[in-house]
Amino acid sequence: MTIQQNDLFSSLFEHRDQRIDRLGNPLMELDAAIDWEAFRPLLDKARLKERKSSAGRKRWDVILMFKGLVLASLYNLSDEQLEFQIEDRPSY
């Protein structure tokens, strides 16, 4: 017989996420209001640069980077603060 133990922090974060959604998550509202994919052609064109080799990590998705810039602007976040928020909150 195995006993399933819930991770204390996982349950706390899950509860927090549910509470935020119930109160009205502004990030979810923003995501629902904006057609992010409409920006992809323009963003792809702006990022167009021939890679010299396939070494290194793959590029981040242009939409994800664009969302980050919009959020940083809305919430007045530095690059470090934005990185922390993205890592800390899945809703970002």
PyMOL Python script that loads the backbone (N, CA, C, O; Angstrom):
from pymol import cmd

cmd.read_pdbstr("""\
ATOM      1  N   MET A   1       0.844  -1.181   0.000  1.00  0.00           N
ATOM      2  CA  MET A   1       0.000   0.000   0.000  1.00  0.00           C
ATOM      3  C   MET A   1       0.887   1.242   0.000  1.00  0.00           C
ATOM      4  O   MET A   1       1.802   1.361   0.815  1.00  0.00           O
ATOM      5  N   THR A   2       0.611   2.158  -0.912  1.00  0.00           N
ATOM      6  CA  THR A   2       1.384   3.391  -0.972  1.00  0.00           C
ATOM      7  C   THR A   2       0.536   4.544  -0.478  1.00  0.00           C
ATOM      8  O   THR A   2      -0.665   4.620  -0.737  1.00  0.00           O
ATOM      9  N   ILE A   3       1.174   5.413   0.221  1.00  0.00           N
ATOM     10  CA  ILE A   3       0.491   6.592   0.744  1.00  0.00           C
ATOM     11  C   ILE A   3       0.950   7.783  -0.082  1.00  0.00           C
ATOM     12  O   ILE A   3       2.145   8.060  -0.188  1.00  0.00           O
ATOM     13  N   GLN A   4      -0.003   8.472  -0.657  1.00  0.00           N
ATOM     14  CA  GLN A   4       0.323   9.643  -1.461  1.00  0.00           C
ATOM     15  C   GLN A   4       0.369  10.859  -0.550  1.00  0.00           C
ATOM     16  O   GLN A   4      -0.607  11.196   0.120  1.00  0.00           O
ATOM     17  N   GLN A   5       1.532  11.510  -0.541  1.00  0.00           N
ATOM     18  CA  GLN A   5       1.699  12.693   0.282  1.00  0.00           C
ATOM     19  C   GLN A   5       1.738  13.917  -0.619  1.00  0.00           C
ATOM     20  O   GLN A   5       2.536  13.982  -1.554  1.00  0.00           O
ATOM     21  N   ASN A   6       0.891  14.869  -0.343  1.00  0.00           N
ATOM     22  CA  ASN A   6       0.883  16.108  -1.116  1.00  0.00           C
ATOM     23  C   ASN A   6       2.021  16.997  -0.661  1.00  0.00           C
ATOM     24  O   ASN A   6       2.314  17.092   0.531  1.00  0.00           O
ATOM     25  N   ASP A   7       2.645  17.631  -1.597  1.00  0.00           N
ATOM     26  CA  ASP A   7       3.690  18.588  -1.306  1.00  0.00           C
ATOM     27  C   ASP A   7       3.047  19.834  -0.727  1.00  0.00           C
ATOM     28  O   ASP A   7       2.128  20.394  -1.325  1.00  0.00           O
ATOM     29  N   LEU A   8       3.518  20.273   0.426  1.00  0.00           N
ATOM     30  CA  LEU A   8       2.937  21.427   1.109  1.00  0.00           C
ATOM     31  C   LEU A   8       2.939  22.662   0.215  1.00  0.00           C
ATOM     32  O   LEU A   8       1.930  23.360   0.116  1.00  0.00           O
ATOM     33  N   PHE A   9       4.064  22.932  -0.434  1.00  0.00           N
ATOM     34  CA  PHE A   9       4.157  24.139  -1.246  1.00  0.00           C
ATOM     35  C   PHE A   9       3.290  24.043  -2.490  1.00  0.00           C
ATOM     36  O   PHE A   9       2.701  25.040  -2.907  1.00  0.00           O
ATOM     37  N   SER A  10       3.200  22.867  -3.089  1.00  0.00           N
ATOM     38  CA  SER A  10       2.345  22.712  -4.270  1.00  0.00           C
ATOM     39  C   SER A  10       0.896  23.021  -3.934  1.00  0.00           C
ATOM     40  O   SER A  10       0.212  23.705  -4.694  1.00  0.00           O
ATOM     41  N   SER A  11       0.429  22.523  -2.808  1.00  0.00           N
ATOM     42  CA  SER A  11      -0.964  22.764  -2.443  1.00  0.00           C
ATOM     43  C   SER A  11      -1.200  24.235  -2.108  1.00  0.00           C
ATOM     44  O   SER A  11      -2.270  24.773  -2.395  1.00  0.00           O
ATOM     45  N   LEU A  12      -0.206  24.887  -1.501  1.00  0.00           N
ATOM     46  CA  LEU A  12      -0.348  26.313  -1.208  1.00  0.00           C
ATOM     47  C   LEU A  12      -0.420  27.130  -2.490  1.00  0.00           C
ATOM     48  O   LEU A  12      -1.245  28.036  -2.605  1.00  0.00           O
ATOM     49  N   PHE A  13       0.446  26.813  -3.459  1.00  0.00           N
ATOM     50  CA  PHE A  13       0.441  27.546  -4.726  1.00  0.00           C
ATOM     51  C   PHE A  13      -0.823  27.259  -5.522  1.00  0.00           C
ATOM     52  O   PHE A  13      -1.366  28.151  -6.174  1.00  0.00           O
ATOM     53  N   GLU A  14      -1.291  26.019  -5.471  1.00  0.00           N
ATOM     54  CA  GLU A  14      -2.525  25.686  -6.180  1.00  0.00           C
ATOM     55  C   GLU A  14      -3.695  26.479  -5.595  1.00  0.00           C
ATOM     56  O   GLU A  14      -4.525  27.010  -6.333  1.00  0.00           O
ATOM     57  N   HIS A  15      -3.752  26.554  -4.276  1.00  0.00           N
ATOM     58  CA  HIS A  15      -4.805  27.324  -3.612  1.00  0.00           C
ATOM     59  C   HIS A  15      -4.700  28.799  -3.998  1.00  0.00           C
ATOM     60  O   HIS A  15      -5.713  29.442  -4.274  1.00  0.00           O
ATOM     61  N   ARG A  16      -3.472  29.340  -4.018  1.00  0.00           N
ATOM     62  CA  ARG A  16      -3.264  30.737  -4.392  1.00  0.00           C
ATOM     63  C   ARG A  16      -3.721  30.989  -5.830  1.00  0.00           C
ATOM     64  O   ARG A  16      -4.386  31.987  -6.106  1.00  0.00           O
ATOM     65  N   ASP A  17      -3.365  30.088  -6.739  1.00  0.00           N
ATOM     66  CA  ASP A  17      -3.752  30.243  -8.142  1.00  0.00           C
ATOM     67  C   ASP A  17      -5.263  30.220  -8.305  1.00  0.00           C
ATOM     68  O   ASP A  17      -5.817  31.011  -9.069  1.00  0.00           O
ATOM     69  N   GLN A  18      -5.935  29.319  -7.593  1.00  0.00           N
ATOM     70  CA  GLN A  18      -7.397  29.253  -7.668  1.00  0.00           C
ATOM     71  C   GLN A  18      -8.026  30.533  -7.123  1.00  0.00           C
ATOM     72  O   GLN A  18      -9.009  31.032  -7.670  1.00  0.00           O
ATOM     73  N   ARG A  19      -7.454  31.055  -6.046  1.00  0.00           N
ATOM     74  CA  ARG A  19      -7.976  32.292  -5.442  1.00  0.00           C
ATOM     75  C   ARG A  19      -7.792  33.464  -6.401  1.00  0.00           C
ATOM     76  O   ARG A  19      -8.700  34.278  -6.568  1.00  0.00           O
ATOM     77  N   ILE A  20      -6.627  33.554  -7.027  1.00  0.00           N
ATOM     78  CA  ILE A  20      -6.360  34.636  -7.982  1.00  0.00           C
ATOM     79  C   ILE A  20      -7.338  34.555  -9.149  1.00  0.00           C
ATOM     80  O   ILE A  20      -7.883  35.573  -9.574  1.00  0.00           O
ATOM     81  N   ASP A  21      -7.562  33.345  -9.668  1.00  0.00           N
ATOM     82  CA  ASP A  21      -8.500  33.176 -10.774  1.00  0.00           C
ATOM     83  C   ASP A  21      -9.916  33.582 -10.358  1.00  0.00           C
ATOM     84  O   ASP A  21     -10.643  34.203 -11.134  1.00  0.00           O
ATOM     85  N   ARG A  22     -10.295  33.233  -9.147  1.00  0.00           N
ATOM     86  CA  ARG A  22     -11.637  33.560  -8.654  1.00  0.00           C
ATOM     87  C   ARG A  22     -11.805  35.081  -8.485  1.00  0.00           C
ATOM     88  O   ARG A  22     -12.887  35.612  -8.734  1.00  0.00           O
ATOM     89  N   LEU A  23     -10.754  35.770  -8.069  1.00  0.00           N
ATOM     90  CA  LEU A  23     -10.814  37.212  -7.874  1.00  0.00           C
ATOM     91  C   LEU A  23     -10.738  37.988  -9.185  1.00  0.00           C
ATOM     92  O   LEU A  23     -11.064  39.174  -9.230  1.00  0.00           O
ATOM     93  N   GLY A  24     -10.311  37.323 -10.241  1.00  0.00           N
ATOM     94  CA  GLY A  24     -10.175  37.984 -11.530  1.00  0.00           C
ATOM     95  C   GLY A  24      -8.718  38.260 -11.835  1.00  0.00           C
ATOM     96  O   GLY A  24      -8.193  39.320 -11.495  1.00  0.00           O
ATOM     97  N   ASN A  25      -8.073  37.316 -12.470  1.00  0.00           N
ATOM     98  CA  ASN A  25      -6.658  37.426 -12.796  1.00  0.00           C
ATOM     99  C   ASN A  25      -6.492  38.378 -13.989  1.00  0.00           C
ATOM    100  O   ASN A  25      -6.940  38.058 -15.090  1.00  0.00           O
ATOM    101  N   PRO A  26      -5.861  39.535 -13.793  1.00  0.00           N
ATOM    102  CA  PRO A  26      -5.726  40.483 -14.894  1.00  0.00           C
ATOM    103  C   PRO A  26      -4.884  39.937 -16.054  1.00  0.00           C
ATOM    104  O   PRO A  26      -5.071  40.347 -17.200  1.00  0.00           O
ATOM    105  N   LEU A  27      -3.971  39.027 -15.765  1.00  0.00           N
ATOM    106  CA  LEU A  27      -3.166  38.446 -16.834  1.00  0.00           C
ATOM    107  C   LEU A  27      -4.007  37.548 -17.732  1.00  0.00           C
ATOM    108  O   LEU A  27      -3.808  37.524 -18.947  1.00  0.00           O
ATOM    109  N   MET A  28      -4.934  36.820 -17.152  1.00  0.00           N
ATOM    110  CA  MET A  28      -5.819  35.969 -17.943  1.00  0.00           C
ATOM    111  C   MET A  28      -6.774  36.828 -18.774  1.00  0.00           C
ATOM    112  O   MET A  28      -7.081  36.493 -19.918  1.00  0.00           O
ATOM    113  N   GLU A  29      -7.235  37.920 -18.201  1.00  0.00           N
ATOM    114  CA  GLU A  29      -8.113  38.833 -18.932  1.00  0.00           C
ATOM    115  C   GLU A  29      -7.371  39.470 -20.103  1.00  0.00           C
ATOM    116  O   GLU A  29      -7.925  39.609 -21.194  1.00  0.00           O
ATOM    117  N   LEU A  30      -6.128  39.854 -19.877  1.00  0.00           N
ATOM    118  CA  LEU A  30      -5.306  40.430 -20.936  1.00  0.00           C
ATOM    119  C   LEU A  30      -5.070  39.416 -22.052  1.00  0.00           C
ATOM    120  O   LEU A  30      -5.132  39.749 -23.235  1.00  0.00           O
ATOM    121  N   ASP A  31      -4.801  38.181 -21.657  1.00  0.00           N
ATOM    122  CA  ASP A  31      -4.561  37.121 -22.637  1.00  0.00           C
ATOM    123  C   ASP A  31      -5.808  36.850 -23.473  1.00  0.00           C
ATOM    124  O   ASP A  31      -5.711  36.578 -24.670  1.00  0.00           O
ATOM    125  N   ALA A  32      -6.965  36.924 -22.850  1.00  0.00           N
ATOM    126  CA  ALA A  32      -8.218  36.686 -23.569  1.00  0.00           C
ATOM    127  C   ALA A  32      -8.579  37.853 -24.498  1.00  0.00           C
ATOM    128  O   ALA A  32      -9.240  37.661 -25.518  1.00  0.00           O
ATOM    129  N   ALA A  33      -8.142  39.053 -24.136  1.00  0.00           N
ATOM    130  CA  ALA A  33      -8.522  40.240 -24.910  1.00  0.00           C
ATOM    131  C   ALA A  33      -7.628  40.485 -26.123  1.00  0.00           C
ATOM    132  O   ALA A  33      -8.033  41.174 -27.059  1.00  0.00           O
ATOM    133  N   ILE A  34      -6.424  39.931 -26.115  1.00  0.00           N
ATOM    134  CA  ILE A  34      -5.459  40.231 -27.186  1.00  0.00           C
ATOM    135  C   ILE A  34      -5.211  38.991 -28.029  1.00  0.00           C
ATOM    136  O   ILE A  34      -4.957  37.908 -27.503  1.00  0.00           O
ATOM    137  N   ASP A  35      -5.288  39.161 -29.331  1.00  0.00           N
ATOM    138  CA  ASP A  35      -4.932  38.088 -30.270  1.00  0.00           C
ATOM    139  C   ASP A  35      -3.425  38.171 -30.506  1.00  0.00           C
ATOM    140  O   ASP A  35      -2.969  38.851 -31.426  1.00  0.00           O
ATOM    141  N   TRP A  36      -2.663  37.481 -29.676  1.00  0.00           N
ATOM    142  CA  TRP A  36      -1.203  37.563 -29.721  1.00  0.00           C
ATOM    143  C   TRP A  36      -0.645  37.063 -31.054  1.00  0.00           C
ATOM    144  O   TRP A  36       0.352  37.588 -31.550  1.00  0.00           O
ATOM    145  N   GLU A  37      -1.284  36.060 -31.623  1.00  0.00           N
ATOM    146  CA  GLU A  37      -0.783  35.475 -32.870  1.00  0.00           C
ATOM    147  C   GLU A  37      -0.842  36.460 -34.037  1.00  0.00           C
ATOM    148  O   GLU A  37      -0.127  36.287 -35.024  1.00  0.00           O
ATOM    149  N   ALA A  38      -1.672  37.476 -33.939  1.00  0.00           N
ATOM    150  CA  ALA A  38      -1.738  38.486 -34.999  1.00  0.00           C
ATOM    151  C   ALA A  38      -0.427  39.257 -35.119  1.00  0.00           C
ATOM    152  O   ALA A  38      -0.132  39.821 -36.172  1.00  0.00           O
ATOM    153  N   PHE A  39       0.351  39.283 -34.054  1.00  0.00           N
ATOM    154  CA  PHE A  39       1.634  39.986 -34.059  1.00  0.00           C
ATOM    155  C   PHE A  39       2.785  39.138 -34.600  1.00  0.00           C
ATOM    156  O   PHE A  39       3.854  39.670 -34.902  1.00  0.00           O
ATOM    157  N   ARG A  40       2.578  37.822 -34.726  1.00  0.00           N
ATOM    158  CA  ARG A  40       3.668  36.919 -35.096  1.00  0.00           C
ATOM    159  C   ARG A  40       4.371  37.291 -36.405  1.00  0.00           C
ATOM    160  O   ARG A  40       5.602  37.322 -36.431  1.00  0.00           O
ATOM    161  N   PRO A  41       3.640  37.578 -37.502  1.00  0.00           N
ATOM    162  CA  PRO A  41       4.344  37.908 -38.753  1.00  0.00           C
ATOM    163  C   PRO A  41       5.287  39.110 -38.609  1.00  0.00           C
ATOM    164  O   PRO A  41       6.414  39.084 -39.103  1.00  0.00           O
ATOM    165  N   LEU A  42       4.824  40.140 -37.943  1.00  0.00           N
ATOM    166  CA  LEU A  42       5.651  41.326 -37.747  1.00  0.00           C
ATOM    167  C   LEU A  42       6.850  41.026 -36.841  1.00  0.00           C
ATOM    168  O   LEU A  42       7.964  41.474 -37.111  1.00  0.00           O
ATOM    169  N   LEU A  43       6.617  40.275 -35.777  1.00  0.00           N
ATOM    170  CA  LEU A  43       7.694  39.933 -34.858  1.00  0.00           C
ATOM    171  C   LEU A  43       8.719  39.012 -35.509  1.00  0.00           C
ATOM    172  O   LEU A  43       9.922  39.162 -35.297  1.00  0.00           O
ATOM    173  N   ASP A  44       8.233  38.052 -36.308  1.00  0.00           N
ATOM    174  CA  ASP A  44       9.158  37.170 -37.025  1.00  0.00           C
ATOM    175  C   ASP A  44      10.027  37.958 -37.997  1.00  0.00           C
ATOM    176  O   ASP A  44      11.216  37.678 -38.148  1.00  0.00           O
ATOM    177  N   LYS A  45       9.423  38.945 -38.653  1.00  0.00           N
ATOM    178  CA  LYS A  45      10.171  39.771 -39.602  1.00  0.00           C
ATOM    179  C   LYS A  45      11.239  40.589 -38.869  1.00  0.00           C
ATOM    180  O   LYS A  45      12.361  40.736 -39.356  1.00  0.00           O
ATOM    181  N   ALA A  46      10.883  41.116 -37.703  1.00  0.00           N
ATOM    182  CA  ALA A  46      11.830  41.927 -36.929  1.00  0.00           C
ATOM    183  C   ALA A  46      12.984  41.085 -36.401  1.00  0.00           C
ATOM    184  O   ALA A  46      14.098  41.584 -36.248  1.00  0.00           O
ATOM    185  N   ARG A  47      12.726  39.827 -36.124  1.00  0.00           N
ATOM    186  CA  ARG A  47      13.758  38.952 -35.565  1.00  0.00           C
ATOM    187  C   ARG A  47      14.552  38.233 -36.643  1.00  0.00           C
ATOM    188  O   ARG A  47      15.527  37.546 -36.335  1.00  0.00           O
ATOM    189  N   LEU A  48      14.161  38.375 -37.879  1.00  0.00           N
ATOM    190  CA  LEU A  48      14.800  37.652 -38.973  1.00  0.00           C
ATOM    191  C   LEU A  48      16.296  37.958 -39.026  1.00  0.00           C
ATOM    192  O   LEU A  48      16.709  39.078 -39.327  1.00  0.00           O
ATOM    193  N   LYS A  49      17.077  36.956 -38.733  1.00  0.00           N
ATOM    194  CA  LYS A  49      18.529  37.069 -38.773  1.00  0.00           C
ATOM    195  C   LYS A  49      19.077  35.669 -39.010  1.00  0.00           C
ATOM    196  O   LYS A  49      18.716  34.718 -38.317  1.00  0.00           O
ATOM    197  N   GLU A  50      19.934  35.562 -39.978  1.00  0.00           N
ATOM    198  CA  GLU A  50      20.473  34.251 -40.305  1.00  0.00           C
ATOM    199  C   GLU A  50      21.396  33.769 -39.194  1.00  0.00           C
ATOM    200  O   GLU A  50      22.285  34.492 -38.743  1.00  0.00           O
ATOM    201  N   ARG A  51      21.168  32.548 -38.770  1.00  0.00           N
ATOM    202  CA  ARG A  51      22.029  31.953 -37.749  1.00  0.00           C
ATOM    203  C   ARG A  51      23.285  31.426 -38.413  1.00  0.00           C
ATOM    204  O   ARG A  51      23.220  30.805 -39.474  1.00  0.00           O
ATOM    205  N   LYS A  52      24.415  31.669 -37.797  1.00  0.00           N
ATOM    206  CA  LYS A  52      25.687  31.229 -38.359  1.00  0.00           C
ATOM    207  C   LYS A  52      25.943  29.756 -38.096  1.00  0.00           C
ATOM    208  O   LYS A  52      26.654  29.100 -38.858  1.00  0.00           O
ATOM    209  N   SER A  53      25.370  29.234 -37.023  1.00  0.00           N
ATOM    210  CA  SER A  53      25.494  27.811 -36.728  1.00  0.00           C
ATOM    211  C   SER A  53      24.294  27.375 -35.899  1.00  0.00           C
ATOM    212  O   SER A  53      23.522  28.201 -35.412  1.00  0.00           O
ATOM    213  N   SER A  54      24.153  26.083 -35.750  1.00  0.00           N
ATOM    214  CA  SER A  54      23.037  25.561 -34.947  1.00  0.00           C
ATOM    215  C   SER A  54      23.448  25.335 -33.497  1.00  0.00           C
ATOM    216  O   SER A  54      22.688  24.755 -32.721  1.00  0.00           O
ATOM    217  N   ALA A  55      24.632  25.782 -33.131  1.00  0.00           N
ATOM    218  CA  ALA A  55      25.107  25.619 -31.754  1.00  0.00           C
ATOM    219  C   ALA A  55      24.329  26.543 -30.819  1.00  0.00           C
ATOM    220  O   ALA A  55      23.758  27.548 -31.241  1.00  0.00           O
ATOM    221  N   GLY A  56      24.322  26.184 -29.575  1.00  0.00           N
ATOM    222  CA  GLY A  56      23.642  27.005 -28.571  1.00  0.00           C
ATOM    223  C   GLY A  56      22.190  26.614 -28.406  1.00  0.00           C
ATOM    224  O   GLY A  56      21.667  25.746 -29.105  1.00  0.00           O
ATOM    225  N   ARG A  57      21.571  27.269 -27.478  1.00  0.00           N
ATOM    226  CA  ARG A  57      20.168  26.935 -27.205  1.00  0.00           C
ATOM    227  C   ARG A  57      19.260  27.547 -28.268  1.00  0.00           C
ATOM    228  O   ARG A  57      19.627  28.490 -28.970  1.00  0.00           O
ATOM    229  N   LYS A  58      18.074  26.979 -28.355  1.00  0.00           N
ATOM    230  CA  LYS A  58      17.095  27.489 -29.315  1.00  0.00           C
ATOM    231  C   LYS A  58      16.556  28.826 -28.838  1.00  0.00           C
ATOM    232  O   LYS A  58      16.537  29.121 -27.642  1.00  0.00           O
ATOM    233  N   ARG A  59      16.119  29.626 -29.797  1.00  0.00           N
ATOM    234  CA  ARG A  59      15.543  30.928 -29.460  1.00  0.00           C
ATOM    235  C   ARG A  59      14.221  30.770 -28.738  1.00  0.00           C
ATOM    236  O   ARG A  59      13.501  29.790 -28.931  1.00  0.00           O
ATOM    237  N   TRP A  60      13.918  31.744 -27.908  1.00  0.00           N
ATOM    238  CA  TRP A  60      12.612  31.779 -27.256  1.00  0.00           C
ATOM    239  C   TRP A  60      11.578  32.177 -28.300  1.00  0.00           C
ATOM    240  O   TRP A  60      11.897  32.881 -29.258  1.00  0.00           O
ATOM    241  N   ASP A  61      10.375  31.740 -28.120  1.00  0.00           N
ATOM    242  CA  ASP A  61       9.280  32.075 -29.021  1.00  0.00           C
ATOM    243  C   ASP A  61       9.057  33.589 -29.022  1.00  0.00           C
ATOM    244  O   ASP A  61       9.071  34.223 -27.967  1.00  0.00           O
ATOM    245  N   VAL A  62       8.854  34.156 -30.197  1.00  0.00           N
ATOM    246  CA  VAL A  62       8.697  35.619 -30.305  1.00  0.00           C
ATOM    247  C   VAL A  62       7.462  36.123 -29.564  1.00  0.00           C
ATOM    248  O   VAL A  62       7.476  37.228 -29.023  1.00  0.00           O
ATOM    249  N   ILE A  63       6.407  35.335 -29.535  1.00  0.00           N
ATOM    250  CA  ILE A  63       5.190  35.739 -28.822  1.00  0.00           C
ATOM    251  C   ILE A  63       5.465  35.795 -27.321  1.00  0.00           C
ATOM    252  O   ILE A  63       5.039  36.732 -26.645  1.00  0.00           O
ATOM    253  N   LEU A  64       6.170  34.803 -26.805  1.00  0.00           N
ATOM    254  CA  LEU A  64       6.513  34.798 -25.384  1.00  0.00           C
ATOM    255  C   LEU A  64       7.360  36.018 -25.032  1.00  0.00           C
ATOM    256  O   LEU A  64       7.128  36.658 -24.006  1.00  0.00           O
ATOM    257  N   MET A  65       8.323  36.339 -25.861  1.00  0.00           N
ATOM    258  CA  MET A  65       9.168  37.507 -25.614  1.00  0.00           C
ATOM    259  C   MET A  65       8.347  38.804 -25.688  1.00  0.00           C
ATOM    260  O   MET A  65       8.543  39.715 -24.884  1.00  0.00           O
ATOM    261  N   PHE A  66       7.436  38.876 -26.651  1.00  0.00           N
ATOM    262  CA  PHE A  66       6.589  40.058 -26.797  1.00  0.00           C
ATOM    263  C   PHE A  66       5.685  40.230 -25.575  1.00  0.00           C
ATOM    264  O   PHE A  66       5.531  41.339 -25.066  1.00  0.00           O
ATOM    265  N   LYS A  67       5.091  39.133 -25.108  1.00  0.00           N
ATOM    266  CA  LYS A  67       4.257  39.196 -23.907  1.00  0.00           C
ATOM    267  C   LYS A  67       5.076  39.710 -22.725  1.00  0.00           C
ATOM    268  O   LYS A  67       4.594  40.509 -21.923  1.00  0.00           O
ATOM    269  N   GLY A  68       6.323  39.239 -22.627  1.00  0.00           N
ATOM    270  CA  GLY A  68       7.200  39.701 -21.554  1.00  0.00           C
ATOM    271  C   GLY A  68       7.441  41.203 -21.619  1.00  0.00           C
ATOM    272  O   GLY A  68       7.425  41.880 -20.592  1.00  0.00           O
ATOM    273  N   LEU A  69       7.663  41.726 -22.820  1.00  0.00           N
ATOM    274  CA  LEU A  69       7.875  43.167 -22.968  1.00  0.00           C
ATOM    275  C   LEU A  69       6.624  43.965 -22.595  1.00  0.00           C
ATOM    276  O   LEU A  69       6.717  45.020 -21.968  1.00  0.00           O
ATOM    277  N   VAL A  70       5.465  43.458 -22.982  1.00  0.00           N
ATOM    278  CA  VAL A  70       4.207  44.136 -22.639  1.00  0.00           C
ATOM    279  C   VAL A  70       4.018  44.142 -21.119  1.00  0.00           C
ATOM    280  O   VAL A  70       3.677  45.174 -20.541  1.00  0.00           O
ATOM    281  N   LEU A  71       4.235  43.003 -20.477  1.00  0.00           N
ATOM    282  CA  LEU A  71       4.076  42.923 -19.022  1.00  0.00           C
ATOM    283  C   LEU A  71       5.085  43.799 -18.293  1.00  0.00           C
ATOM    284  O   LEU A  71       4.749  44.457 -17.308  1.00  0.00           O
ATOM    285  N   ALA A  72       6.321  43.805 -18.779  1.00  0.00           N
ATOM    286  CA  ALA A  72       7.346  44.647 -18.155  1.00  0.00           C
ATOM    287  C   ALA A  72       6.950  46.121 -18.246  1.00  0.00           C
ATOM    288  O   ALA A  72       7.169  46.891 -17.311  1.00  0.00           O
ATOM    289  N   SER A  73       6.371  46.497 -19.368  1.00  0.00           N
ATOM    290  CA  SER A  73       5.940  47.879 -19.549  1.00  0.00           C
ATOM    291  C   SER A  73       4.737  48.205 -18.653  1.00  0.00           C
ATOM    292  O   SER A  73       4.709  49.255 -18.011  1.00  0.00           O
ATOM    293  N   LEU A  74       3.756  47.315 -18.611  1.00  0.00           N
ATOM    294  CA  LEU A  74       2.552  47.551 -17.805  1.00  0.00           C
ATOM    295  C   LEU A  74       2.850  47.637 -16.311  1.00  0.00           C
ATOM    296  O   LEU A  74       2.285  48.471 -15.602  1.00  0.00           O
ATOM    297  N   TYR A  75       3.741  46.768 -15.843  1.00  0.00           N
ATOM    298  CA  TYR A  75       4.017  46.678 -14.413  1.00  0.00           C
ATOM    299  C   TYR A  75       5.346  47.323 -14.025  1.00  0.00           C
ATOM    300  O   TYR A  75       5.797  47.190 -12.887  1.00  0.00           O
ATOM    301  N   ASN A  76       5.980  48.031 -14.984  1.00  0.00           N
ATOM    302  CA  ASN A  76       7.228  48.737 -14.724  1.00  0.00           C
ATOM    303  C   ASN A  76       8.289  47.811 -14.103  1.00  0.00           C
ATOM    304  O   ASN A  76       8.865  48.126 -13.062  1.00  0.00           O
ATOM    305  N   LEU A  77       8.533  46.675 -14.752  1.00  0.00           N
ATOM    306  CA  LEU A  77       9.475  45.681 -14.250  1.00  0.00           C
ATOM    307  C   LEU A  77      10.818  45.789 -14.958  1.00  0.00           C
ATOM    308  O   LEU A  77      10.881  46.026 -16.164  1.00  0.00           O
ATOM    309  N   SER A  78      11.880  45.614 -14.197  1.00  0.00           N
ATOM    310  CA  SER A  78      13.205  45.509 -14.798  1.00  0.00           C
ATOM    311  C   SER A  78      13.333  44.121 -15.420  1.00  0.00           C
ATOM    312  O   SER A  78      12.471  43.267 -15.215  1.00  0.00           O
ATOM    313  N   ASP A  79      14.390  43.898 -16.167  1.00  0.00           N
ATOM    314  CA  ASP A  79      14.609  42.575 -16.759  1.00  0.00           C
ATOM    315  C   ASP A  79      14.686  41.503 -15.683  1.00  0.00           C
ATOM    316  O   ASP A  79      14.112  40.425 -15.833  1.00  0.00           O
ATOM    317  N   GLU A  80      15.399  41.798 -14.595  1.00  0.00           N
ATOM    318  CA  GLU A  80      15.541  40.833 -13.511  1.00  0.00           C
ATOM    319  C   GLU A  80      14.213  40.559 -12.820  1.00  0.00           C
ATOM    320  O   GLU A  80      13.911  39.415 -12.480  1.00  0.00           O
ATOM    321  N   GLN A  81      13.417  41.609 -12.610  1.00  0.00           N
ATOM    322  CA  GLN A  81      12.109  41.434 -11.979  1.00  0.00           C
ATOM    323  C   GLN A  81      11.173  40.635 -12.871  1.00  0.00           C
ATOM    324  O   GLN A  81      10.418  39.790 -12.390  1.00  0.00           O
ATOM    325  N   LEU A  82      11.222  40.902 -14.165  1.00  0.00           N
ATOM    326  CA  LEU A  82      10.384  40.158 -15.104  1.00  0.00           C
ATOM    327  C   LEU A  82      10.775  38.685 -15.110  1.00  0.00           C
ATOM    328  O   LEU A  82       9.908  37.812 -15.087  1.00  0.00           O
ATOM    329  N   GLU A  83      12.065  38.409 -15.142  1.00  0.00           N
ATOM    330  CA  GLU A  83      12.527  37.019 -15.117  1.00  0.00           C
ATOM    331  C   GLU A  83      12.048  36.320 -13.850  1.00  0.00           C
ATOM    332  O   GLU A  83      11.607  35.172 -13.905  1.00  0.00           O
ATOM    333  N   PHE A  84      12.133  37.001 -12.713  1.00  0.00           N
ATOM    334  CA  PHE A  84      11.666  36.414 -11.456  1.00  0.00           C
ATOM    335  C   PHE A  84      10.180  36.118 -11.514  1.00  0.00           C
ATOM    336  O   PHE A  84       9.750  35.035 -11.115  1.00  0.00           O
ATOM    337  N   GLN A  85       9.381  37.068 -12.007  1.00  0.00           N
ATOM    338  CA  GLN A  85       7.933  36.870 -12.071  1.00  0.00           C
ATOM    339  C   GLN A  85       7.569  35.710 -12.994  1.00  0.00           C
ATOM    340  O   GLN A  85       6.664  34.933 -12.689  1.00  0.00           O
ATOM    341  N   ILE A  86       8.270  35.593 -14.115  1.00  0.00           N
ATOM    342  CA  ILE A  86       8.001  34.490 -15.053  1.00  0.00           C
ATOM    343  C   ILE A  86       8.327  33.157 -14.406  1.00  0.00           C
ATOM    344  O   ILE A  86       7.574  32.194 -14.550  1.00  0.00           O
ATOM    345  N   GLU A  87       9.439  33.094 -13.699  1.00  0.00           N
ATOM    346  CA  GLU A  87       9.842  31.851 -13.028  1.00  0.00           C
ATOM    347  C   GLU A  87       8.932  31.539 -11.846  1.00  0.00           C
ATOM    348  O   GLU A  87       8.632  30.375 -11.580  1.00  0.00           O
ATOM    349  N   ASP A  88       8.490  32.584 -11.132  1.00  0.00           N
ATOM    350  CA  ASP A  88       7.713  32.406  -9.910  1.00  0.00           C
ATOM    351  C   ASP A  88       6.250  32.089 -10.180  1.00  0.00           C
ATOM    352  O   ASP A  88       5.635  31.326  -9.435  1.00  0.00           O
ATOM    353  N   ARG A  89       5.683  32.666 -11.237  1.00  0.00           N
ATOM    354  CA  ARG A  89       4.253  32.527 -11.495  1.00  0.00           C
ATOM    355  C   ARG A  89       3.999  31.932 -12.871  1.00  0.00           C
ATOM    356  O   ARG A  89       4.375  32.518 -13.886  1.00  0.00           O
ATOM    357  N   PRO A  90       3.371  30.784 -12.904  1.00  0.00           N
ATOM    358  CA  PRO A  90       3.024  30.203 -14.213  1.00  0.00           C
ATOM    359  C   PRO A  90       2.057  31.078 -15.002  1.00  0.00           C
ATOM    360  O   PRO A  90       2.027  31.001 -16.231  1.00  0.00           O
ATOM    361  N   SER A  91       1.261  31.915 -14.318  1.00  0.00           N
ATOM    362  CA  SER A  91       0.302  32.746 -15.043  1.00  0.00           C
ATOM    363  C   SER A  91       0.972  33.855 -15.820  1.00  0.00           C
ATOM    364  O   SER A  91       0.377  34.388 -16.756  1.00  0.00           O
ATOM    365  N   TYR A  92       2.191  34.220 -15.463  1.00  0.00           N
ATOM    366  CA  TYR A  92       2.908  35.219 -16.249  1.00  0.00           C
ATOM    367  C   TYR A  92       3.262  34.616 -17.586  1.00  0.00           C
ATOM    368  O   TYR A  92       3.875  35.282 -18.420  1.00  0.00           O
TER     369      TYR A  92
END
""", "prot")
cmd.dss("prot")
cmd.show_as("cartoon", "prot")
cmd.util.cbc("prot")
cmd.orient("prot")
